[in-house]
């Protein structure tokens, strides 16, 4: 392993680690956020503690996305990598669609400080490692070279061991380059969740309440619901379409694979109730979406009883320890 890695790969595809796409580790606020965040979902528990400068924001995460993208491009090319990276500030700003003005560099410096100061305590798994201790999003950073006017030119960043293990395990997903054009934090967060949960399946159904929780939004559910409806109307999320269904359900569909509800096996409400009893605490619509994905990938075989097939699949997954 190299002592440090130089970020010098042009047009590396944006990549993000799957753990922070799945769980809300970053603040959606654009103002200093001094809250201690506590999140629990299924068997995952997360506490995010800010420094005096506030929690790291979803826009601060651009730095991590840039570093992950560079490391993954190098790893795929067979190059040695290190969790200590040297990067050129201007390249980072340009790659993430930021201004290269004096204010842009100052905001970048503020982002480094929030990333270094924010502490995570969690039991989520990256690769084959379950982390149960506290760690920072980055271990440290320093300005290696400045202009005569004091503006940073080159920066050295040491990523957390937790994040670096995610890179080594290739627990990452490619993002649309248009991700950086999204200016509202909630839009970015919903895109992350869509990218993580849709994957190769055509759509993902999730209750509005669960989506609010997974997004990390601090807004009341009624306000969150309105923001999602505004997002549905604006319809400019990269790669995905949002729609609202009955029973306060949000459906997220890949733009390149539009499958109407009538094309999927329909389950009775009584079947979904049985399933909820089998896996209490899980989002049953997300479980149903996983089963639909399996059905599509298996060639859309004809089912004599979709309800029996679904419950049989679910019981087998439970027996295998998947839930």
C-alpha positions, 0 to 999 in steps of 0.5 A: 500500500502506498504512503499516500495517493495523489488524486490525478485522474481526470473525469473519474466517475463519481462514486459514493459509499453505500453505507452513507447512502443508506443511512443519514450521516449528514445534515440536510441543513445549510446553516450550522447544525449543532444537534446530536443526531440519533437514528435507529432502523432495523438493527442499525443504530447511529449517533452523529455528534457535531463539533462546535462548527456544526455537523458535516452537511450533505454538501460537505460530503462532496469532498468524500465523493471526490476522494472515493471516486479517485481511489476507486478509479485507481483501484480499478486500474491496478494502482496502489492506493492509500487512505491519505490522499493529496488533492488539488483544491481547484480540481475538487471544486471543478469536479463537484460543480463548485465556484473557484472564487475566493468564497469557494475556497473558504467554503471548502476549508469550512467543509474540511473542518466540519468533516474532521469534527463530526463524530460517528458512533454506529454498528453499520457494516462496511465490507466485512467489518462491523464498526461499533466505535466512534470515528470521524468522517475524515481523520485529519487534513492539512493545507500542503501548499498555498498561494501568496494570498493564502488560498489553499492549492494542495490539500492532504486528507486522511480518510477514516479507516471505516470509509477506506475499508468501504473503498477496498471492499468496493462497497460503492455505487456510481452516481450521475454526474448531474448529482452535483447540479442538485442544489437542494440537500433533500433532492441530493438525499432522495437521489442517494436513497433512490440510487441505493434502493432501486439498483437494478430493479425497476422501482422502489416503493417506500412509505412517506414516513420511512422515507422521511426517517431514512432521509434524515429530514428534521421536518414534520411529516406533513412538511416533508410530504409537501417537499416530496410532492414539490419534487414530484412536480419539478421532476428533475431528479437525475435517473429517477422518477418520483410518484405518489401512490395510495396509502402514503406510498412514494414510488421511485422508478428508474427513468430507463426502465418504466414498469407499470404496476400492472406488469408486476405480480399483485399481492393482496393486502392480507398477504402484506399483513402476514408478511409484516407479522413475519418481519416486524419492523421492516418496510414491507413495501421495500421487501415486496420491491426486492421480491418483484426485482427477483421476479423480473430478473428470473424472466417474469415466470408465470405464478399460479399464486403470487401470494403463496410465492411471495410468502414462501420466498420470504420464509426462506429468506428468514430461514437463511438469516437474511432478515 
